[in-house]
């Protein structure tokens, strides 16, 4: 609460900071920086389909192992492709392995949120709201009762009676083959986990999902079924699968065909398997296979993916940041403060998030340091167990922190940014700009506080303002637009970084991530763009992707 007003003063009103939310925000911002800095690398794959629609991957060529980025030259890829066209393919080896797939542990808060996101599409906030209702009490066949245990926990402990009831249920409903000789016991790996509560489980196994369907709404039933089945699964035998790799070769190339089948479903019986079987025919070594299709494909390496809400929860848990009760509220704060937006389940940081993180990193590094936050969690546990003195801990943090707050008032430069509109204020003649407030963007006079003029930023005027602002920011390149042949290619900036567009926008919609050159492709006549990579600077065609060296 001491730091938040400083952020409001230096960046914009309505911001906040905290040891968990700011550390979480830095994780999101750092990932976005990785994505923006990522330079894709082109590579090639030789993809084979043998008779009977059997997909195969090239794993060896001329006795050299082939991996994802082994073939990065198109000419080399063509040579390999030609060599693979030799029809004389024979099965040289068959590998079969059995593998036991251990059942998952019962749910704790973080894993419940992750599984509900992956399997049901629920965000953490929705998951916890439904779980809270299931815990507090719902109508059942035996009256109103709480049907799950406490949902804010990082413990994997289970009551002895609950385990015994589960084992009886499994034997009665699935048979002895699905019941381990001894109960499965799970221990919490997370450092500093609080063991006051059990893992999340159903309180009454007689309230089956089939019966629950008569009393719970659609989403409640989905989450309850997930918890119910996970609890039973954790006390069942492992599943057993068989993986099979068939190696097929000619005189220079070796391809691998992979398959998998379930020999014993074990805990899959109740919890399900998200992977499908791929059963192979009964092959024999020395058997010949015919080519059904063979092709060379171009790919580009992809940047790391943005965090989903479930992914962020998993990351926070692995770093020891926060508690079960803080995961969902942390994400809610980040979205409500406009630090991040959620688009297609991805957490995307705003420019304000970058500004705040930069200020905190430079001036309050502890606040965004995951190790500091994790260590403080452990210290708080020690205080709760009377192993550390709370007053000493407070002194160690508070006094240096308050000194930084005072220094920041004069040391930290204002990060407040505005987008000038190129319009005059109707009240005083000053310049108008788009400002950001607690409730979103608005238009105001830059002579504030002397001039109080402001107006709402409507969607249509916002688009016009952004176009005007983009033109004001644009830097000319002197290159004629290859699309309309009238405008000039200008350098612009957006939330995603630098790009190149036509000065005639919106009449001309030409856009490119890379700076266009004045040269044309010799193959198709399309414009060549300038790419600067670690290997050097070269020209690439926008259409056919042909590359050529750039002359000085």
PECORNOR-V339837 format. One record per helix or strand of 3 or more residues. SS is the DSSP state (@ for helix, = for strand). FROM is the first residue (numbers start at 1). TO is the last residue. If there is no record, write none. Layout:
SS|FROM|TO, SS|FROM|TO
//
This chain:
@|2|10, @|21|37, =|42|50, =|54|61, @|74|84, =|89|101, @|109|120, @|124|136, =|138|140, =|143|145, @|160|174, @|176|178, @|209|212, @|218|233, =|239|249, =|253|264, @|268|271, =|291|300, @|309|319, @|327|336, =|340|343, =|346|349, @|351|363, @|365|368, @|370|384, @|390|411, =|419|424, =|431|437, =|440|445, =|454|456, @|459|473, =|475|480, =|488|494, =|497|502, =|515|520, =|527|533, =|536|541, =|547|549
//
